[in-house]
Amino acid sequence: MRRRASLTGADQDEGLKVNMRSNVEEVETDDSNHNSPSPDSPEPSLLREKDGDDSDPTPASIPTPPGDSKMEDYYRKQRQRARLRSPWSCSPVTMICTALSLLLLATIAQSFLGRQLDDKGCNMSYMLSAFAKYTDFDTEHTRFATKYSLYLYREAGIDQDTRVKGIPVLFIPGNAGSYKQVRSLAAEAANYYHDVLQHDQQAQQDGKRPFDFFSVDFNEDITAFHGQTLLDQAEYLNEAIAYILALYHNPHRSLRDESLPDPTSVMLVGHSMGGIVARTMFTMHNYQPNTINTIITLSAPHARAPVFFRPGNC
């Protein structure tokens, strides 16, 4: 029993020694881990001064952490990023652009709601075109009768009487234009007189009458590239004006109020190069004075052409 007890005591002593030895090894392992250099830290030999002696027992200098200026730059950049990510942060340029955009939208809305002079607004314009050709405007009146033609516009369903009875208006198409381009203007004018002015007693007493829209078929001539074609059209239009004014003196071709005087001049509406042709009519040899009272041009190139196709033109 004593022997077993001594052995047991010896075993306990050995166990205590083993435990103590393992604890000591763990402590040494932790100390070695703390003292071991990290992969990112520089080697001790590189931390020593180059001019120093290798036998100098002075320990190598340890790198200092970033300075205050670097930390301030870092935090400043972080604050800038946070401000940019904020939904309520914006620059002065953004605020100015936003204010201008809102002002533009308000102007458009105010123009649309308060300055829309046309009662139709953006509604589509519909027309029922009817053209009456004057076949008797032949070579007895003009030498271009076989080349060009003269038409009278009437809005079907409103006025189909081909007798003239109002204010003469002559439409001049542009370069390669068609005589049918007059239908939008003539249809709106006919509808307005039929729906409004015809029932206005004061307007009737003031002598307001519908427009008689005439249009010329130039067979889509290229007036923008050939000067002689422009002169031919101007000469033909002067002769057409004389023919149109003669219609109002013919009782078989006219349906006018006897209390109103017959027209002695016409209005011209020139589209594109038609506006230039209208201006050229005054320089032609067959122009009759005071036969044109008004000229309205639409997108006419009144400025000097940037390029001439024939030398010597000015």
C-alpha positions as CSV (number, residue, x, y, z in Angstrom):
1,M,0.0,0.0,0.0
2,R,2.8,2.4,0.8
3,R,4.6,1.5,-2.4
4,R,1.5,2.1,-4.4
5,A,0.9,5.4,-2.6
6,S,4.4,6.5,-3.4
7,L,4.0,5.7,-7.0
8,T,0.8,7.5,-7.1
9,G,2.4,10.6,-5.5
10,A,5.3,10.3,-8.0
11,D,2.8,10.2,-10.8
12,Q,1.1,13.3,-9.6
13,D,4.4,15.1,-9.3
14,E,5.3,14.1,-12.9
15,G,1.9,15.4,-14.0
16,L,2.4,18.7,-12.3
17,K,5.8,19.0,-14.0
18,V,4.3,18.2,-17.4
19,N,1.5,20.8,-16.9
20,M,4.0,23.4,-15.8
21,R,6.2,22.6,-18.7
22,S,3.3,23.0,-21.2
23,N,2.3,26.3,-19.6
24,V,5.8,27.6,-19.9
25,E,5.9,26.5,-23.6
26,E,2.6,28.3,-24.3
27,V,3.9,31.5,-22.8
28,E,7.1,31.4,-24.7
29,T,5.1,30.7,-27.9
30,D,2.9,33.8,-27.3
31,D,6.0,36.0,-26.6
32,S,7.7,34.7,-29.8
33,N,4.5,35.5,-31.8
34,H,4.4,39.1,-30.4
35,N,8.1,39.7,-31.0
36,S,8.2,38.1,-34.5
37,P,8.2,40.7,-37.3
38,S,5.1,41.0,-39.5
39,P,5.4,40.3,-43.3
40,D,4.7,44.0,-44.0
41,S,7.2,45.4,-41.5
42,P,10.7,46.1,-42.8
43,E,13.6,43.9,-41.8
44,P,15.6,45.0,-38.8
45,S,18.8,45.3,-40.8
46,L,17.1,47.8,-43.1
47,L,16.0,50.0,-40.2
48,R,19.5,50.8,-39.1
49,E,21.3,53.8,-40.4
50,K,23.5,53.3,-43.4
51,D,26.4,55.3,-42.0
52,G,26.4,53.6,-38.6
53,D,28.7,50.9,-37.5
54,D,27.5,47.3,-37.7
55,S,28.9,46.7,-34.2
56,D,26.9,49.5,-32.8
57,P,24.6,48.0,-30.1
58,T,22.0,50.8,-30.7
59,P,18.7,49.3,-31.7
60,A,17.2,50.1,-35.1
61,S,14.7,53.0,-35.3
62,I,11.0,52.0,-35.5
63,P,8.9,53.7,-38.2
64,T,6.5,56.3,-36.9
65,P,2.7,56.2,-37.7
66,P,1.3,58.7,-40.3
67,G,1.4,62.3,-39.2
68,D,-1.5,64.6,-38.4
69,S,-1.6,66.1,-41.9
70,K,-2.1,62.7,-43.5
71,M,-4.9,61.9,-41.1
72,E,-6.6,65.2,-41.7
73,D,-6.5,64.6,-45.5
74,Y,-7.9,61.1,-45.0
75,Y,-10.8,62.3,-42.9
76,R,-11.4,65.2,-45.3
77,K,-11.8,62.9,-48.2
78,Q,-14.1,60.7,-46.2
79,R,-16.3,63.7,-45.4
80,Q,-16.3,64.7,-49.1
81,R,-17.4,61.2,-50.1
82,A,-20.2,61.2,-47.5
83,R,-21.4,64.6,-48.7
84,L,-21.5,63.5,-52.3
85,R,-23.5,60.5,-51.4
86,S,-26.0,62.6,-49.6
87,P,-29.3,63.1,-51.6
88,W,-29.7,66.7,-50.3
89,S,-26.2,67.9,-51.2
90,C,-25.8,69.8,-54.5
91,S,-23.3,72.2,-56.0
92,P,-24.1,75.9,-57.0
93,V,-24.0,74.9,-60.7
94,T,-26.7,72.3,-60.1
95,M,-28.9,74.8,-58.2
96,I,-28.6,77.4,-61.0
97,C,-29.4,74.8,-63.8
98,T,-32.4,73.6,-61.8
99,A,-33.7,77.1,-61.3
100,L,-33.3,77.9,-65.0
101,S,-35.1,74.7,-66.0
102,L,-38.0,75.5,-63.7
103,L,-38.2,79.0,-65.1
104,L,-38.3,77.6,-68.7
105,L,-41.0,75.2,-67.8
106,A,-43.1,78.0,-66.2
107,T,-42.6,80.2,-69.3
108,I,-43.8,77.3,-71.6
109,A,-46.8,76.7,-69.4
110,Q,-47.7,80.4,-69.2
111,S,-47.4,80.7,-73.0
112,F,-49.5,77.7,-73.6
113,L,-52.2,78.6,-71.2
114,G,-52.3,82.4,-71.5
115,R,-50.9,83.3,-74.9
116,Q,-52.5,80.8,-77.2
117,L,-54.2,83.2,-79.6
118,D,-55.6,80.5,-81.9
119,D,-58.8,79.0,-80.6
120,K,-58.0,75.7,-82.2
121,G,-54.7,75.4,-80.4
122,C,-52.9,72.3,-81.5
123,N,-55.9,70.7,-83.2
124,M,-55.4,69.3,-86.7
125,S,-56.6,71.3,-89.7
126,Y,-58.7,69.4,-92.2
127,M,-59.5,70.5,-95.7
128,L,-61.5,69.4,-98.7
129,S,-59.6,70.9,-101.7
130,A,-61.3,71.8,-104.9
131,F,-59.2,73.6,-107.7
132,A,-60.8,75.3,-110.7
133,K,-58.4,75.7,-113.6
134,Y,-58.6,78.8,-115.8
135,T,-58.3,77.3,-119.3
136,D,-59.1,80.6,-121.0
137,F,-55.9,82.2,-119.6
138,D,-54.2,81.1,-122.7
139,T,-51.6,82.4,-125.2
140,E,-53.7,85.5,-125.9
141,H,-52.8,86.7,-122.4
142,T,-49.3,85.2,-121.8
143,R,-46.6,83.5,-123.8
144,F,-46.1,81.0,-120.9
145,A,-49.7,79.6,-121.2
146,T,-48.4,76.2,-122.4
147,K,-45.9,76.0,-119.5
148,Y,-47.7,77.3,-116.5
149,S,-51.3,77.3,-115.2
150,L,-53.6,79.4,-113.0
151,Y,-56.0,77.9,-110.4
152,L,-58.8,79.1,-108.1
153,Y,-59.1,77.3,-104.7
154,R,-62.5,76.5,-103.2
155,E,-63.2,74.6,-100.0
156,A,-65.6,71.8,-100.8
157,G,-68.7,71.6,-98.7
158,I,-68.5,75.4,-97.8
159,D,-68.1,77.2,-101.1
160,Q,-68.1,75.6,-104.5
161,D,-69.0,78.6,-106.6
162,T,-66.2,79.4,-108.9
163,R,-67.2,83.0,-109.4
164,V,-65.0,85.5,-107.6
165,K,-66.6,87.5,-104.8
166,G,-64.0,88.5,-102.3
167,I,-60.5,89.8,-101.9
168,P,-57.9,88.3,-104.4
169,V,-54.9,86.6,-102.9
170,L,-52.2,85.0,-105.2
171,F,-50.1,82.2,-103.8
172,I,-46.6,81.7,-105.3
173,P,-44.9,78.3,-104.6
174,G,-41.2,78.0,-104.0
175,N,-38.4,76.0,-105.6
176,A,-39.9,72.8,-107.0
177,G,-43.1,73.6,-105.1
178,S,-46.7,72.7,-105.9
179,Y,-49.7,74.9,-106.4
180,K,-51.6,72.6,-104.0
181,Q,-49.6,74.0,-101.0
182,V,-52.1,76.9,-100.8
183,R,-54.8,74.5,-99.4
184,S,-53.8,74.9,-95.8
185,L,-54.1,78.7,-95.8
186,A,-57.2,78.8,-98.0
187,A,-59.0,76.2,-96.1
188,E,-58.5,77.9,-92.7
189,A,-59.6,81.3,-94.2
190,A,-62.7,79.8,-95.8
191,N,-63.7,78.0,-92.5
192,Y,-63.2,81.1,-90.4
193,Y,-65.3,83.3,-92.7
194,H,-68.0,80.6,-92.9
195,D,-68.1,80.0,-89.1
196,V,-67.5,83.5,-87.7
197,L,-67.5,86.5,-90.0
198,Q,-70.4,85.4,-92.1
199,H,-72.7,85.6,-89.0
200,D,-71.2,88.9,-87.7
201,Q,-73.5,91.7,-88.8
202,Q,-70.9,94.4,-87.9
203,A,-68.3,92.7,-89.9
204,Q,-70.6,92.5,-92.9
205,Q,-71.4,96.2,-92.6
206,D,-67.7,97.0,-92.5
207,G,-67.3,95.3,-95.9
208,K,-65.4,92.2,-94.7
209,R,-65.6,89.5,-97.4
210,P,-63.9,86.1,-97.9
211,F,-60.6,85.6,-99.6
212,D,-60.4,84.4,-103.2
213,F,-57.2,82.3,-103.2
214,F,-55.5,81.8,-106.5
215,S,-52.5,79.6,-107.0
216,V,-50.0,79.1,-109.9
217,D,-48.7,75.8,-111.1
218,F,-45.1,76.2,-112.1
219,N,-44.6,72.5,-112.9
220,E,-42.2,72.3,-110.0
221,D,-39.6,74.4,-111.7
222,I,-36.2,74.7,-110.0
223,T,-36.1,78.5,-109.5
224,A,-33.3,78.3,-106.9
225,F,-30.7,77.1,-109.5
226,H,-31.7,79.0,-112.7
227,G,-32.1,82.7,-112.9
228,Q,-34.0,82.8,-116.1
229,T,-36.7,80.5,-114.7
230,L,-37.2,83.0,-111.9
231,L,-37.6,85.8,-114.4
232,D,-40.1,83.8,-116.5
233,Q,-42.2,83.2,-113.4
234,A,-42.2,86.8,-112.4
235,E,-43.3,87.8,-115.9
236,Y,-46.1,85.2,-115.9
237,L,-47.3,86.4,-112.5
238,N,-47.7,90.0,-113.6
239,E,-49.8,88.9,-116.5
240,A,-51.8,86.6,-114.1
241,I,-52.6,89.6,-111.9
242,A,-54.0,91.5,-114.8
243,Y,-56.2,88.6,-115.7
244,I,-57.4,88.1,-112.1
245,L,-58.4,91.8,-111.7
246,A,-60.3,91.6,-115.0
247,L,-62.4,88.8,-113.6
248,Y,-64.0,91.1,-111.0
249,H,-65.2,93.4,-113.8
250,N,-66.9,90.6,-115.7
251,P,-70.5,90.1,-114.4
252,H,-70.5,86.5,-115.6
253,R,-67.4,85.7,-113.6
254,S,-68.0,87.8,-110.5
255,L,-70.5,87.7,-107.6
256,R,-69.8,90.8,-105.7
257,D,-71.8,93.3,-103.6
258,E,-72.6,96.3,-105.8
259,S,-72.1,98.6,-102.8
260,L,-68.5,97.7,-102.6
261,P,-65.8,98.8,-105.1
262,D,-64.1,96.2,-107.2
263,P,-60.6,95.3,-106.2
264,T,-57.7,97.1,-108.0
265,S,-54.8,95.2,-106.5
266,V,-54.0,91.7,-105.1
267,M,-52.2,90.3,-102.1
268,L,-49.2,88.0,-102.7
269,V,-48.2,85.1,-100.5
270,G,-44.8,83.7,-101.5
271,H,-43.3,80.5,-100.0
272,S,-39.5,80.1,-100.0
273,M,-38.3,81.2,-103.5
274,G,-41.8,82.4,-104.2
275,G,-41.0,85.4,-102.0
276,I,-38.0,86.2,-104.2
277,V,-40.2,85.9,-107.3
278,A,-42.7,88.3,-105.7
279,R,-40.0,90.9,-105.2
280,T,-38.7,90.4,-108.7
281,M,-42.1,91.2,-110.2
282,F,-41.6,94.9,-109.5
283,T,-38.6,95.0,-111.7
284,M,-40.2,93.4,-114.8
285,H,-41.2,95.3,-117.9
286,N,-44.9,94.2,-117.7
287,Y,-45.5,95.2,-114.1
288,Q,-48.5,97.5,-113.7
289,P,-48.1,100.0,-110.9
290,N,-50.4,99.7,-107.8
291,T,-51.6,96.2,-108.7
292,I,-49.9,94.7,-105.7
293,N,-50.8,96.0,-102.2
294,T,-49.3,93.4,-99.8
295,I,-46.6,90.8,-99.9
296,I,-46.4,88.0,-97.3
297,T,-43.4,85.7,-97.5
298,L,-42.9,82.4,-95.7
299,S,-39.4,81.1,-95.2
300,A,-38.1,83.2,-98.1
301,P,-34.3,83.5,-98.4
302,H,-34.1,87.3,-98.6
303,A,-30.4,87.4,-97.6
304,R,-27.7,87.1,-100.2
305,A,-27.1,83.5,-101.3
306,P,-23.8,82.1,-99.8
307,V,-22.9,80.3,-103.1
308,F,-23.6,81.2,-106.7
309,F,-23.8,78.6,-109.4
310,R,-23.1,80.9,-112.3
311,P,-20.1,83.3,-112.4
312,G,-20.8,87.0,-112.7
313,N,-24.0,86.9,-110.6
314,C,-24.2,89.4,-107.7
